[in-house]
Amino acid sequence: MCKIAQSLLQMLIGMLCARYLGPSNYGLINYAASIVAFVTPIMKLGFDSTLVREFINTPEKEGEVMGTSLVLNVLSGIACIIGVFSFVSVANHGEPTVILVCVLYSTSLIFLALEMVQYWFQYKLLSKYTSLIMLMSYVVVSAYKIFLLITSKSVYWFALTNSLDYAIIGIALIFVYNKKANGKLSFSYDRAKQMLSRGKHYIIASLMIVVIQSTDHIMLTNMISEEENGYYSAAITCATMLQFVYIAIIDSFRPLILSNKKDDEETYKKNVSRLYCVVLYPAVIQCIAFTVFAGLIVKILYGEEYSSTIPVLQILVWYFIFSLMGVVRNVWILAEEKQKYLWRINLTGALFNIVVNFILIPVWGACGAAFASLMTQFFTNFILGYIFKPLRDNNRLLICGINPAFVIKEYKQIIAQLKNRKA
């Protein structure tokens, strides 16, 4: 319920802000978000993909693991803020508005580093605390945004909203962690070396994902206009408004799948296929609905000023299916300890994305960027699974999971279990 309320609140406030800012300023905020997104994987150091496994492998050292992670992430967050300022000072020289918006937006990195403690809650299956804190944060941030709208504040104030959001979440999570955790937070140099060694594969891989996700925003802004990026950003917001549901499902499966890999290979494979089944079939239904009702969705959420977003959404929404394939595949890669292949996958996808965007954006603008995103996700998260031999086992589990016979069999098992409980 918390996630649903949070999503509805986020959608409502986001809609009001987009209407207030207009396509141009809305595009500027999303341009800043794209610049910051490029350094976020460096700030996270790959720990967002490895922390749960660290806790599972060394449960007696959870305080050391968490403390080491927080120290490293805070330091890397500070370095990344400096990096953002240096980059935009050169790339956007003579554009003080763009530079200031990007720097203000980047301050969220220091608080995002504190939010890494959420992976301890995920490991302990205590996600209810994370959900409640995030809901509380969204309420506060939403009130702040409403204040900005009522008082007609400038775009600079909106650039700080992410920092406020992550600050509330990060500080609250650390407070609850100190109450619930057994081990005290501590830093270990040896642990830091081990964690950095395991996480380094994910840094490059995550950077390549960011290239795939953010290149279109930057290229649209520089090749067409901030307004065109505003239309494209609105389409992305619509297409991913229910993403939290799927991510929550995947996050709940992750500890189970990692444990199964250690104890029961057959159950492990079946659960990976089940995860594909559980997230992909609802995603297809969602994409069909969004394609049919795109005009109604855009007009209700953003108004006539964003009517150019409609065809962009009808194309872009289908990339969501293949994006989810990639998220599930990364769980499988972690379980199989095949992290070394991630940078190859994502580098190939990033280069493919840049080339396709370079070809399509000058011709079709935001629609071209949307089609490039769809092609990139399909190529990276499905086609490469056959091109790269080490990933073919995952594609077999994927095909098994979307096989109607598998779906029917799982459905029958669930019905039988429910009948047995009633009996």
ROBA-845329 format. One record per residue (C-alpha): residue number from 1; x, z, y. Coordinates in Angstrom, 3 decimals, padded with zeros to 6 digits. Layout:
! residues N
[rec NUM [X Z Y]]
...
This chain:
! residues 423
[rec 1 [000.000 000.000 000.000]]
[rec 2 [002.869 000.786 002.373]]
[rec 3 [004.339 -002.669 001.897]]
[rec 4 [000.960 -004.309 002.489]]
[rec 5 [000.354 -002.322 005.670]]
[rec 6 [003.904 -003.034 006.832]]
[rec 7 [003.521 -006.760 006.214]]
[rec 8 [000.194 -006.965 008.056]]
[rec 9 [001.582 -004.993 010.992]]
[rec 10 [004.704 -007.154 011.123]]
[rec 11 [002.638 -010.340 011.023]]
[rec 12 [000.293 -009.200 013.792]]
[rec 13 [003.030 -008.023 016.162]]
[rec 14 [005.213 -011.032 015.351]]
[rec 15 [002.326 -013.324 016.207]]
[rec 16 [001.766 -011.603 019.573]]
[rec 17 [005.483 -011.710 020.413]]
[rec 18 [005.770 -015.390 019.496]]
[rec 19 [002.773 -016.208 021.681]]
[rec 20 [004.212 -014.178 024.579]]
[rec 21 [007.749 -015.553 024.335]]
[rec 22 [006.682 -019.162 023.799]]
[rec 23 [008.504 -021.677 021.545]]
[rec 24 [011.644 -021.760 023.737]]
[rec 25 [012.408 -018.013 023.964]]
[rec 26 [011.157 -017.501 020.416]]
[rec 27 [013.656 -020.156 019.371]]
[rec 28 [016.399 -018.362 021.335]]
[rec 29 [015.733 -015.061 019.525]]
[rec 30 [015.883 -016.854 016.191]]
[rec 31 [019.079 -018.621 017.240]]
[rec 32 [020.631 -015.198 017.908]]
[rec 33 [019.337 -014.009 014.538]]
[rec 34 [021.015 -016.975 012.851]]
[rec 35 [024.365 -016.237 014.523]]
[rec 36 [024.178 -012.579 013.460]]
[rec 37 [023.119 -013.633 009.960]]
[rec 38 [026.447 -015.408 009.521]]
[rec 39 [028.382 -012.130 009.759]]
[rec 40 [025.885 -009.943 007.887]]
[rec 41 [027.361 -010.746 004.432]]
[rec 42 [030.768 -009.656 005.735]]
[rec 43 [029.263 -006.404 006.969]]
[rec 44 [027.622 -005.764 003.583]]
[rec 45 [030.864 -006.568 001.693]]
[rec 46 [028.825 -007.665 -001.333]]
[rec 47 [027.638 -004.095 -001.931]]
[rec 48 [023.963 -005.078 -001.650]]
[rec 49 [024.429 -006.882 -004.991]]
[rec 50 [026.707 -004.381 -006.763]]
[rec 51 [025.728 -000.850 -005.673]]
[rec 52 [022.958 -000.399 -008.263]]
[rec 53 [025.399 -001.379 -011.008]]
[rec 54 [028.015 001.049 -009.597]]
[rec 55 [025.487 003.879 -009.825]]
[rec 56 [024.480 002.909 -013.370]]
[rec 57 [028.081 002.707 -014.579]]
[rec 58 [029.272 005.944 -012.897]]
[rec 59 [026.224 008.207 -012.391]]
[rec 60 [028.437 011.284 -012.108]]
[rec 61 [030.178 009.780 -009.046]]
[rec 62 [027.113 008.700 -007.060]]
[rec 63 [028.116 010.740 -003.984]]
[rec 64 [031.539 009.121 -003.949]]
[rec 65 [030.078 005.639 -004.427]]
[rec 66 [027.508 006.100 -001.656]]
[rec 67 [029.942 007.735 000.775]]
[rec 68 [032.596 005.085 000.251]]
[rec 69 [030.032 002.347 000.749]]
[rec 70 [028.763 003.825 004.021]]
[rec 71 [032.247 004.223 005.508]]
[rec 72 [033.276 000.679 004.615]]
[rec 73 [029.994 -000.841 005.793]]
[rec 74 [030.032 000.968 009.144]]
[rec 75 [033.610 -000.147 009.825]]
[rec 76 [032.827 -003.740 008.860]]
[rec 77 [029.673 -003.581 011.022]]
[rec 78 [031.714 -002.677 014.111]]
[rec 79 [034.167 -005.495 013.362]]
[rec 80 [031.295 -007.959 012.986]]
[rec 81 [029.759 -007.027 016.352]]
[rec 82 [033.118 -007.790 017.971]]
[rec 83 [033.209 -011.050 016.033]]
[rec 84 [029.755 -012.104 017.263]]
[rec 85 [030.733 -011.437 020.883]]
[rec 86 [033.953 -013.431 020.471]]
[rec 87 [032.174 -016.373 018.862]]
[rec 88 [029.292 -016.756 021.322]]
[rec 89 [031.647 -016.281 024.281]]
[rec 90 [033.403 -019.451 023.166]]
[rec 91 [030.558 -021.456 021.596]]
[rec 92 [028.080 -020.721 024.409]]
[rec 93 [030.471 -020.486 027.331]]
[rec 94 [028.579 -020.723 030.601]]
[rec 95 [025.298 -019.580 029.031]]
[rec 96 [025.088 -015.863 029.889]]
[rec 97 [021.496 -015.502 028.677]]
[rec 98 [022.357 -016.793 025.211]]
[rec 99 [025.521 -014.657 025.019]]
[rec 100 [023.767 -011.444 026.051]]
[rec 101 [020.820 -012.000 023.684]]
[rec 102 [023.207 -012.599 020.763]]
[rec 103 [025.308 -009.512 021.536]]
[rec 104 [022.242 -007.284 021.951]]
[rec 105 [020.835 -008.574 018.680]]
[rec 106 [024.165 -007.958 016.898]]
[rec 107 [024.059 -004.210 017.607]]
[rec 108 [021.620 -003.995 014.683]]
[rec 109 [024.590 -004.504 012.325]]
[rec 110 [025.875 -000.949 012.785]]
[rec 111 [022.512 000.486 011.739]]
[rec 112 [022.015 -002.044 008.967]]
[rec 113 [025.211 -000.607 007.485]]
[rec 114 [023.496 002.804 007.248]]
[rec 115 [020.513 001.221 005.528]]
[rec 116 [022.684 000.462 002.478]]
[rec 117 [021.709 003.897 001.169]]
[rec 118 [018.413 002.293 000.072]]
[rec 119 [020.165 001.079 -003.096]]
[rec 120 [020.571 004.683 -004.251]]
[rec 121 [016.800 005.125 -003.958]]
[rec 122 [016.347 001.891 -005.895]]
[rec 123 [018.684 003.149 -008.648]]
[rec 124 [016.801 006.470 -008.842]]
[rec 125 [013.430 004.646 -008.893]]
[rec 126 [012.484 006.503 -005.703]]
[rec 127 [011.453 003.436 -003.737]]
[rec 128 [008.371 005.270 -002.445]]
[rec 129 [010.606 007.058 000.075]]
[rec 130 [012.104 003.770 001.230]]
[rec 131 [008.643 002.241 001.593]]
[rec 132 [007.299 005.169 003.625]]
[rec 133 [010.337 005.232 005.922]]
[rec 134 [010.160 001.491 006.469]]
[rec 135 [006.465 001.765 007.271]]
[rec 136 [007.203 004.547 009.765]]
[rec 137 [009.907 002.396 011.329]]
[rec 138 [007.618 -000.601 011.647]]
[rec 139 [004.976 001.547 013.356]]
[rec 140 [007.507 002.801 015.915]]
[rec 141 [009.032 -000.645 016.471]]
[rec 142 [005.585 -002.204 016.743]]
[rec 143 [004.648 000.341 019.402]]
[rec 144 [007.871 -000.534 021.209]]
[rec 145 [007.041 -004.258 021.055]]
[rec 146 [003.516 -003.618 022.329]]
[rec 147 [005.056 -001.713 025.247]]
[rec 148 [007.285 -004.728 025.947]]
[rec 149 [004.280 -007.057 025.879]]
[rec 150 [002.169 -004.847 028.146]]
[rec 151 [004.985 -004.403 030.658]]
[rec 152 [006.037 -008.088 030.465]]
[rec 153 [009.670 -007.358 029.636]]
[rec 154 [012.308 -010.075 029.366]]
[rec 155 [013.718 -011.613 026.193]]
[rec 156 [016.680 -009.177 026.339]]
[rec 157 [014.433 -006.253 025.433]]
[rec 158 [013.104 -008.126 022.401]]
[rec 159 [016.667 -008.727 021.230]]
[rec 160 [017.064 -004.950 020.765]]
[rec 161 [014.063 -004.498 018.474]]
[rec 162 [016.077 -005.089 015.303]]
[rec 163 [018.543 -002.368 016.280]]
[rec 164 [015.729 000.141 016.778]]
[rec 165 [014.203 -000.821 013.436]]
[rec 166 [017.396 -000.426 011.405]]
[rec 167 [018.396 002.737 013.285]]
[rec 168 [015.202 004.539 012.313]]
[rec 169 [015.396 003.357 008.691]]
[rec 170 [019.101 004.089 008.235]]
[rec 171 [019.082 007.574 009.786]]
[rec 172 [015.894 008.602 007.952]]
[rec 173 [017.194 007.354 004.578]]
[rec 174 [020.441 009.303 004.963]]
[rec 175 [018.471 012.438 005.849]]
[rec 176 [016.281 012.124 002.720]]
[rec 177 [019.332 011.245 000.601]]
[rec 178 [021.031 014.490 001.641]]
[rec 179 [017.932 016.395 000.530]]
[rec 180 [017.497 014.625 -002.825]]
[rec 181 [020.994 013.702 -004.022]]
[rec 182 [023.062 015.938 -006.281]]
[rec 183 [026.524 014.844 -005.179]]
[rec 184 [027.776 015.193 -001.612]]
[rec 185 [028.881 012.091 000.261]]
[rec 186 [032.620 011.528 000.006]]
[rec 187 [035.151 008.761 000.506]]
[rec 188 [037.656 007.596 -002.111]]
[rec 189 [040.393 005.075 -001.405]]
[rec 190 [040.613 004.110 -005.094]]
[rec 191 [036.840 003.731 -005.285]]
[rec 192 [036.940 001.574 -002.159]]
[rec 193 [039.455 -000.790 -003.771]]
[rec 194 [037.347 -001.053 -006.926]]
[rec 195 [034.121 -001.702 -005.010]]
[rec 196 [035.732 -004.284 -002.739]]
[rec 197 [037.190 -006.036 -005.774]]
[rec 198 [033.758 -006.285 -007.405]]
[rec 199 [031.956 -007.176 -004.196]]
[rec 200 [034.324 -009.857 -002.930]]
[rec 201 [032.688 -012.557 -005.061]]
[rec 202 [029.367 -011.834 -003.377]]
[rec 203 [030.769 -012.001 000.169]]
[rec 204 [031.649 -015.677 -000.054]]
[rec 205 [028.519 -016.403 -002.073]]
[rec 206 [026.319 -014.643 000.495]]
[rec 207 [028.060 -016.455 003.355]]
[rec 208 [027.188 -019.741 001.704]]
[rec 209 [023.566 -018.606 001.365]]
[rec 210 [023.552 -017.832 005.083]]
[rec 211 [024.891 -021.314 005.774]]
[rec 212 [021.990 -022.674 003.741]]
[rec 213 [019.454 -020.461 005.537]]
[rec 214 [020.774 -020.557 009.105]]
[rec 215 [022.507 -023.907 009.620]]
[rec 216 [019.155 -025.564 010.283]]
[rec 217 [018.377 -023.158 013.160]]
[rec 218 [021.741 -023.718 014.805]]
[rec 219 [021.681 -027.489 014.302]]
[rec 220 [018.095 -027.772 015.546]]
[rec 221 [018.929 -025.816 018.700]]
[rec 222 [022.075 -027.794 019.459]]
[rec 223 [020.870 -031.248 018.339]]
[rec 224 [017.254 -031.107 019.573]]
[rec 225 [016.148 -028.004 021.528]]
[rec 226 [015.393 -024.279 021.398]]
[rec 227 [011.707 -025.207 021.469]]
[rec 228 [012.010 -027.246 018.268]]
[rec 229 [013.769 -024.299 016.660]]
[rec 230 [010.827 -022.164 017.782]]
[rec 231 [008.393 -024.371 015.840]]
[rec 232 [010.642 -024.276 012.783]]
[rec 233 [011.092 -020.486 012.998]]
[rec 234 [007.331 -019.994 013.192]]
[rec 235 [006.942 -022.083 010.021]]
[rec 236 [009.532 -019.956 008.189]]
[rec 237 [007.738 -016.765 009.241]]
[rec 238 [004.462 -018.109 007.847]]
[rec 239 [006.033 -019.363 004.611]]
[rec 240 [007.751 -016.054 003.855]]
[rec 241 [005.132 -013.591 005.121]]
[rec 242 [004.429 -012.420 001.539]]
[rec 243 [008.061 -012.459 000.428]]
[rec 244 [008.210 -008.645 000.329]]
[rec 245 [005.840 -008.638 -002.662]]
[rec 246 [008.142 -010.828 -004.746]]
[rec 247 [011.302 -009.003 -003.681]]
[rec 248 [009.697 -005.676 -004.622]]
[rec 249 [008.907 -007.051 -008.088]]
[rec 250 [012.446 -008.359 -008.549]]
[rec 251 [013.954 -005.090 -007.310]]
[rec 252 [011.844 -003.126 -009.788]]
[rec 253 [012.999 -005.351 -012.655]]
[rec 254 [016.705 -005.264 -011.709]]
[rec 255 [017.628 -001.778 -013.046]]
[rec 256 [015.618 -002.451 -016.238]]
[rec 257 [017.345 -005.781 -016.858]]
[rec 258 [020.810 -004.335 -016.215]]
[rec 259 [020.107 -001.458 -018.619]]
[rec 260 [018.705 -003.833 -021.256]]
[rec 261 [021.898 -005.885 -021.096]]
[rec 262 [023.860 -002.842 -022.225]]
[rec 263 [021.427 -001.744 -024.947]]
[rec 264 [019.265 -004.602 -026.228]]
[rec 265 [020.234 -008.265 -025.773]]
[rec 266 [016.943 -009.665 -027.061]]
[rec 267 [014.809 -007.498 -024.788]]
[rec 268 [017.156 -008.316 -021.917]]
[rec 269 [016.594 -012.075 -022.298]]
[rec 270 [012.853 -011.651 -022.655]]
[rec 271 [012.666 -009.537 -019.495]]
[rec 272 [014.571 -012.150 -017.491]]
[rec 273 [012.046 -014.773 -018.630]]
[rec 274 [009.198 -012.386 -017.847]]
[rec 275 [010.552 -011.902 -014.343]]
[rec 276 [010.614 -015.657 -013.759]]
[rec 277 [007.046 -015.870 -015.029]]
[rec 278 [005.787 -012.973 -012.901]]
[rec 279 [007.172 -014.310 -009.600]]
[rec 280 [006.957 -018.099 -009.949]]
[rec 281 [003.334 -018.621 -010.979]]
[rec 282 [001.886 -016.606 -008.064]]
[rec 283 [004.360 -018.379 -005.743]]
[rec 284 [002.988 -021.787 -006.784]]
[rec 285 [-000.573 -020.647 -006.040]]
[rec 286 [000.562 -019.326 -002.661]]
[rec 287 [002.269 -022.618 -001.778]]
[rec 288 [-000.845 -024.643 -002.621]]
[rec 289 [-002.989 -022.375 -000.435]]
[rec 290 [-000.570 -022.540 002.498]]
[rec 291 [-000.348 -026.333 002.266]]
[rec 292 [-004.125 -026.744 002.344]]
[rec 293 [-004.784 -024.186 005.089]]
[rec 294 [-001.606 -024.693 007.167]]
[rec 295 [-003.540 -025.797 010.248]]
[rec 296 [-005.838 -022.790 010.162]]
[rec 297 [-002.953 -020.359 009.501]]
[rec 298 [-000.826 -021.632 012.393]]
[rec 299 [-003.690 -021.738 014.895]]
[rec 300 [-004.808 -018.208 014.031]]
[rec 301 [-001.302 -016.737 014.121]]
[rec 302 [000.354 -018.674 016.934]]
[rec 303 [-002.277 -020.684 018.808]]
[rec 304 [-002.438 -024.297 019.969]]
[rec 305 [000.972 -024.062 021.651]]
[rec 306 [002.557 -024.054 018.164]]
[rec 307 [000.501 -026.928 016.696]]
[rec 308 [003.742 -028.835 015.981]]
[rec 309 [004.494 -026.124 013.401]]
[rec 310 [001.683 -027.288 011.047]]
[rec 311 [003.453 -030.239 009.336]]
[rec 312 [006.680 -028.226 009.239]]
[rec 313 [004.925 -025.412 007.337]]
[rec 314 [003.315 -027.829 004.862]]
[rec 315 [006.779 -029.029 003.850]]
[rec 316 [008.744 -025.814 004.194]]
[rec 317 [006.453 -023.530 002.190]]
[rec 318 [007.468 -025.243 -001.072]]
[rec 319 [011.085 -024.200 -000.698]]
[rec 320 [009.964 -020.624 -001.334]]
[rec 321 [009.491 -021.264 -005.076]]
[rec 322 [013.068 -022.431 -005.565]]
[rec 323 [014.405 -019.672 -003.329]]
[rec 324 [012.855 -017.094 -005.682]]
[rec 325 [014.537 -018.840 -008.614]]
[rec 326 [017.856 -018.146 -006.920]]
[rec 327 [017.076 -014.463 -006.368]]
[rec 328 [016.193 -013.958 -010.039]]
[rec 329 [019.208 -015.973 -011.148]]
[rec 330 [021.474 -013.642 -009.158]]
[rec 331 [020.125 -010.677 -011.145]]
[rec 332 [021.071 -012.554 -014.332]]
[rec 333 [024.519 -013.383 -012.919]]
[rec 334 [025.129 -009.704 -012.142]]
[rec 335 [024.061 -008.654 -015.633]]
[rec 336 [026.301 -011.306 -017.208]]
[rec 337 [029.191 -010.475 -014.850]]
[rec 338 [029.526 -014.111 -013.814]]
[rec 339 [029.940 -013.336 -010.120]]
[rec 340 [032.970 -015.639 -009.883]]
[rec 341 [030.664 -018.653 -010.107]]
[rec 342 [028.526 -017.622 -007.130]]
[rec 343 [030.848 -019.008 -004.467]]
[rec 344 [030.935 -022.391 -006.239]]
[rec 345 [027.148 -022.539 -006.467]]
[rec 346 [026.549 -021.549 -002.882]]
[rec 347 [029.415 -023.577 -001.417]]
[rec 348 [028.029 -026.680 -003.101]]
[rec 349 [024.544 -025.831 -001.814]]
[rec 350 [025.832 -025.136 001.706]]
[rec 351 [027.659 -028.465 001.939]]
[rec 352 [024.601 -030.259 000.566]]
[rec 353 [022.429 -028.522 003.180]]
[rec 354 [024.686 -029.440 006.101]]
[rec 355 [024.806 -033.093 005.088]]
[rec 356 [021.043 -033.399 004.569]]
[rec 357 [020.280 -031.584 007.837]]
[rec 358 [022.728 -033.822 009.688]]
[rec 359 [020.884 -036.866 008.369]]
[rec 360 [017.276 -035.697 008.726]]
[rec 361 [017.176 -033.558 011.910]]
[rec 362 [017.931 -036.423 014.362]]
[rec 363 [015.163 -038.476 012.723]]
[rec 364 [012.384 -035.935 012.077]]
[rec 365 [013.396 -032.826 014.029]]
[rec 366 [011.893 -029.627 012.625]]
[rec 367 [010.174 -031.528 009.794]]
[rec 368 [013.552 -032.946 008.831]]
[rec 369 [015.052 -029.444 008.747]]
[rec 370 [012.127 -028.272 006.590]]
[rec 371 [012.618 -031.089 004.094]]
[rec 372 [016.376 -030.425 004.047]]
[rec 373 [015.685 -026.768 003.192]]
[rec 374 [013.349 -027.754 000.360]]
[rec 375 [015.870 -030.225 -001.088]]
[rec 376 [018.708 -027.688 -000.783]]
[rec 377 [016.853 -024.892 -002.567]]
[rec 378 [015.796 -027.226 -005.388]]
[rec 379 [019.320 -028.584 -005.788]]
[rec 380 [021.108 -025.219 -005.545]]
[rec 381 [018.816 -023.038 -007.633]]
[rec 382 [017.658 -025.488 -010.293]]
[rec 383 [019.720 -028.678 -010.559]]
[rec 384 [023.085 -026.876 -010.350]]
[rec 385 [021.943 -024.732 -013.261]]
[rec 386 [022.421 -027.802 -015.436]]
[rec 387 [025.504 -029.195 -013.696]]
[rec 388 [027.441 -025.901 -014.050]]
[rec 389 [027.734 -025.164 -017.766]]
[rec 390 [028.028 -021.328 -017.425]]
[rec 391 [024.545 -021.276 -015.818]]
[rec 392 [022.712 -023.232 -018.493]]
[rec 393 [021.686 -020.104 -020.406]]
[rec 394 [019.888 -018.877 -017.287]]
[rec 395 [018.049 -022.181 -016.938]]
[rec 396 [016.902 -021.825 -020.554]]
[rec 397 [015.445 -018.415 -019.720]]
[rec 398 [013.839 -019.938 -016.615]]
[rec 399 [012.219 -022.757 -018.587]]
[rec 400 [011.054 -020.227 -021.178]]
[rec 401 [009.519 -018.082 -018.452]]
[rec 402 [007.468 -020.909 -016.934]]
[rec 403 [006.433 -022.311 -020.324]]
[rec 404 [002.614 -021.956 -020.543]]
[rec 405 [002.933 -020.922 -024.211]]
[rec 406 [005.146 -017.977 -023.161]]
[rec 407 [002.691 -017.017 -020.423]]
[rec 408 [-000.273 -017.068 -022.811]]
[rec 409 [001.644 -015.036 -025.397]]
[rec 410 [002.582 -012.384 -022.817]]
[rec 411 [-000.986 -012.258 -021.559]]
[rec 412 [-002.300 -011.690 -025.075]]
[rec 413 [000.205 -008.869 -025.626]]
[rec 414 [-000.936 -007.145 -022.434]]
[rec 415 [-004.602 -007.435 -023.480]]
[rec 416 [-003.791 -006.055 -026.930]]
[rec 417 [-001.921 -003.099 -025.427]]
[rec 418 [-004.833 -002.301 -023.113]]
[rec 419 [-007.266 -002.409 -026.052]]
[rec 420 [-005.043 -000.074 -028.085]]
[rec 421 [-004.946 002.422 -025.221]]
[rec 422 [-008.727 002.414 -024.930]]
[rec 423 [-009.063 002.888 -028.679]]
